[in-house]
Amino acid sequence: MDYQYIQTERLDDGQILRINLNRPTARNAQNRGLLVELDHAFLAAEKDDQVRVIILAGNGPMFSAGHDLGSEESLRERLPGPDQHESFKGNGGTRKGGENRMLQEWHYYYQNTLRWRNLRKITIAQVHGKVIAAGLMLMWACDLIIAAEGTTFSDPVGARLGMCGMEYFGHPWEFGPRKAKELLLTTDSIDADEGYRLGMITKVYKGDELAEKTLEFARRIAQRPTMAALMIKESVNQAVDNMGFYNALQACFTIHQANHSHWAECHTEGEWKGYPAALVEDGAEDWRNPKPTRPALKDN
């Protein structure tokens, strides 16, 4: 498949595959084309018995700014016409009201992330710059996370969209319950060192060493017998699932949809009729001109 929004690179005779998000001018914001291509690349790597480890990285100044909320390219994908993406023609894309949104988000925001989390290969996120909102989802789907010094992590959708987080609600598991509430309520961010202390980040390296250090780390993992690597991954994932992770994801996806429906019902007229998130007049920040996030320091 010829990719438009990602790049793939086979390393070490195909034992390691690096996937790069490749919308640098859009800060790797996740339009539908990017997500569908990423799913294709992940599943192709899963199918390839030569691949042992997959690295997920991002080109440009940051890993990912989250969902693409309104670029011209993203709008063309959604609307009927010659540039509409095929994914909007099924999986609820032709249904009305909340059913449309629920099914589309189920398939392309939630289930795809869960599928990548359960991929039958070891995955490593290589992150730098900023990781915002749905950027966290891509990162959290990976088994291990390598970060550059100075990388920041935030989910400002509470302030900017009036939403309770994202479709794949890993926040309490990755940040811890109280830190998750703090970051979602304030839009504050944490850095790579704090992420390391919380257990979310595996390793932290200097920015100019990130790619090479991540590759060295991937080579260590690739030395493990594939069966042992898979059973280690599955044992940890099943342990977390039995603690309630999977059921919590299911429940929180439903809450997420209720949150969307609230705002859609509130907006009954005008240009933004049916808009499924908060507007400035609802008390939300303007996501097109957002306030900068602040570090979540204990004395800030």
N, C-alpha and C positions, 0 to 999 in steps of 0.2 A: 504494500500500500504506500502511495506517495503521500506524505504528511505535509500539511500546510502550517499547523500550529505547534508541532513538536518536532524534535530531532532525536534520532536513535543512533547509538554508536556501540558496535560490538568490540569487546576488549578481551585480551587473553584467550585467543582462539574461540571466542564466543561464550566463555564461561561467565563473563560479566557483561551485562547490558546496561548502558547508561541512557536514560531517557531525559531529555531536556525540554522543559516547557519553553516555547519559542515565540512569545508575543512580547518582546522586551519593551517596545514603545508603549504598550498598554499595561506594563508592569505585570505581565503574565496573568492578567485578569482572565477568568475562566468563562469564555463563551462556550456555546454548545458544541461547536466544531472541535474545540480543544479537548473537551471532556470525552467526546466520542472517539477521537483519535487516541487519547490516552488509554481509554478502555481497550481499544483494539491492540495497542502496543503491549499493554500488560498481559492480555490474554494470549497474544502471539508468543510472548516470552514464557508464559506458563506452559504453553504447548511444546515449546522447544526444549528437548531433553538435554541439549548442550548447555543451556543457561542455568547457572547455579545461584547467581545473585543479581538483583536488579537495583540500580541506583536511580533515584528520581531527583533531578536538579532543575534549576531554572536559569535561563539566559538573561542577561541584563542586570540592572541595579538591585533587583530584589527577587525573592523566590516566587511570591504570588500575592497580589492585592485582593484576592477573593473572587467572588462572582462578578462577572461583567454585568453591571446594572443598566447600562444605557449607551454604550458606544453605537455608532452607526452600523458597524458590522454586526453587532449582537442584535440590533433591532431588525436588520434585514433577514437575519436567520429566523426570527420568530414570526414575522408577518407573511401572509400569503403573497406569493410572487415568485419570480424566477430564482431568487436567492434564498428562498426559505429552506431551512435545513430539513432533511428527511425525517429527523427525529421528532419534529413538531407535527407530523402527519399521522402519528399513531401514539400508542401508550398514553392515551388520554388527551393528546394534542388537539383532537377535533371535538372533544366534549365541552360542555359549558360549565360556567361557574366554578365552584370550589373543586369539583371533580377533575376538571382540567388541571388545575394547579397541583392538587394532591397527587395525581397519577404521574404527572411530569416530574415533580420533585422526588417522588418515590423512586422512579427509575434512574434519573440522571443526576440527582444530588445525594440520595441516601443509599440505595441499593448498590450503586456502582462503588461508592466508598467502602461499604461493607464487603463487597466482593473483592476489592483490592486488599483489604485487611486480611482476608482469608485466602489469598493467593497461595498456591502450592510451591512458592519459591520464597527465599529470604529477600526482603526489600529494605533498602536504606534510603532515607531522605537526606539529601545534601542541601542545606538551607543557608541563606544569607540575606542581608538587607532587612526587609520587613516581611513578616508572615502575618497576613491579616485575614480574619474571618474564615472564609472557605479555603484559604491557603492552609489554615490549620488542619482542615479535614484531609487534604492531600497528604500532609506531613504525618498526621496521626494514623493514617491507614498503613504506614510503613512500620516494619518491625523495629528498626533502629533509626535514630536521628542524629546526624552529624551537623553541627552548626558552626558558622564563622563567628569569631569574636564580634560583639556589637550587634548581632542579629536581635531583632525585637519581635515579640509575639503579642497580638491583641485581637480582640473581637469586639468592635465598637457598634455592632448592629442594634444593641439596646438603645443607645442614644441616637443613632442615625436613622434607624428604621422602625424603632418601637417593637423590636422582635426579641424573643427570649433565647437567642443563640441561633445555631445553625441546624440543618436537617440531621446531620450526624453529630449528636450531642455528646461528644467525648469529654467535655470540659471538666466535670467533677472527677473523672478518672485520671485525667492528665495533669490538671492543676491542683486537685484537692478541692473539697467542697467549699470552704470559706474563700479561698483564693479565686475559685471560679465565680462565686457571687460578686466578689469585689471587682474583678476585671469586667464582668458583664454589666454591672451597675454603673461603673465609672468610666469605661473605655480606656482605663490605664493599661499600660503594657509592662511586660517583664522582659528582661534581656536573657541572653544565652546562659550566663552564669547562674541566674536565678532558676532558669529552666533546668539546668544541670542539677542544682540543689534539690529541686522538686522531683527529680527522677524522670522528667520528660525528655531530656536531652542525653544522648549517649556519650558524645565527645564534643569538645569545643577546641577549634583550631584557629590560627591566624587566617585572615581572609585570603591572602595570597598563597596559602598552603592548602586551602580547603579541598580543592578538587583532587590533588595528589594524595593527601592524607586519607580522604574518603576512599579512594581507589585502593590504597594500601590496606585499609581496614576491610574492604570488600574482599580482597585477596585472602586475608586470613580466614574469613567466613567461608569462602569458596573451597578451602582445603578440607573442610569437614565433609564426611560422607553425607551424601544427599539425604539418605533415610534418617540419619541422626539429626540433621538440621531441620527436616520437616517435623519429626516427632517432638523436638524441643519447642519449635514454634507452636505446634498443635497443643502440646501439653500446657504451655503458658496461656494460649488463647482460650482453651477449654476451662482452665482454672478461673480466668477472669469472667468468662461467660457464666460459670456456675456461681460466681459472686454476684451475678445480676447484670452484667454489662449488656448482654444482648437484649434482655427484657427491658432494661432502662432505655436503650436506644429506641426500641419499638414504641414505648410509652411517650418518650419525648418527641418523637416524630409526630405523633398525634397531637400533642400540645402545640407544637410548632404550627400545624395546620389550623388549629383553633385560633392561634394568634393572628395568622393571616386572615382568617374569616372575620375576626373582629374588626380589623381595619377596613376590609372590603365592605363590610356592612355599615361602617361609619361614614364612608365616602359615597354619598348617594346622588351627587349631581356635579355638573361642571366637567372641566378637563380631566380631573383625577377620579371620576366616578368609578367605583369598584377597585380602586388601587389598594393592593393587599398589604400595605405597610404604612407606617406613620408618616405624616407630612409635617412641614415646618409649623403650620397652624395647629397641629396636634401636640406641639412641644418638642418635636424631633429636631436634631441638627440637620442642616442642609448637607446631604451626603456628597453633593457636588463641590461644596466648599467647606469641608469639615474642619473642625478644630483639631489641632495636632494632639496626639495621645501623649500622656505624661507617664513617666516611670512610676510603677507602683511601689515606691519606696516606703518603708515603715514610718518615716518622718515627713512624708510629702502630704 
